[in-house]
């Protein structure tokens, strides 16, 4: 039996911090808590590092936020690596901005206890991320499959999990688990990400684990809100309980403390693999529409 458990931390970004060390201390405590509950991996949301803006220099503008955060990233990662090794569990440390020429990418960092490190850039940016008058970021152009402990993992950052074209790619990769760190500012955004994450579990016959940020951020140059929860989704099969939801935390706009953590023990890896290998009730495999001809008065093409 393949045993693998995850902890999904719906991080509360409202509390103000006095520096990166305070942020690291919070993760240290959460890694210990996750390990005590049997987790092999702690997953943080997209832009969990946005809480750094609570101690950014006064007067930092919207256009300066991403470059300033990017300068904190090397030091933050340097502090996180020994924590992951000491606690003996992996950490998806949310996403952080990383310089790419004159602009930046939004990169998820997966740190493994053996010292290995994997990055996945967000592939499709929101308007605010891409806008030169806002965060002025660049999209990524590569999707990576991560092999660890006999598992095949992938990371789809927030909006990426909503992309039908990416779903077609994912369904042909024989992935066991897809991790979805997200950052949404409304209940509508939460449902776009989480409902699509559930659909991807059906379409890829994989386990999809999503987690987002919670809480108001009045300290940003333009005050921002976060609404999200956490969930682990599986294919909608009788052997997996029919509903497609293995475990979930409901969405929250605000909360006390550092935010709730959902620990999902013993993900049904082996059962899902059997589904993907042909045991599902109805699944056509990595189905492609490339063979179709299209009859459309507007002349659209596939």
Buried (B, 14 or more C-beta within 10 A) or exposed (E): EBEBBBBBBBBBBBBEBEEBEBBBBBBBEBBBBBBEEBBBBBBBBBBBBBBBBBBBEEEBEBBEBBBBBBEBBEEBBEBBBEBBBEBEBBBBBBBBBBEBEEBBBBBBBBBBBEEEBBBBBBBBBBEBBBBEEBBBBBBBEEBEEBEBEEBBBBBBBBBBBBBEEBBBEBBEBBBBBBBBBBBBBBEEBBEBBBBBBBBBBBBBBBBBBBBBBBBBBEBBBEEBBBBBBBBBBBBBBEBBEEEBBBBBBEBBBEBEEBBBBBBBBEBBBEBBBBBBEEBBEEBEEBEEEEEEEEEEEEEEEE
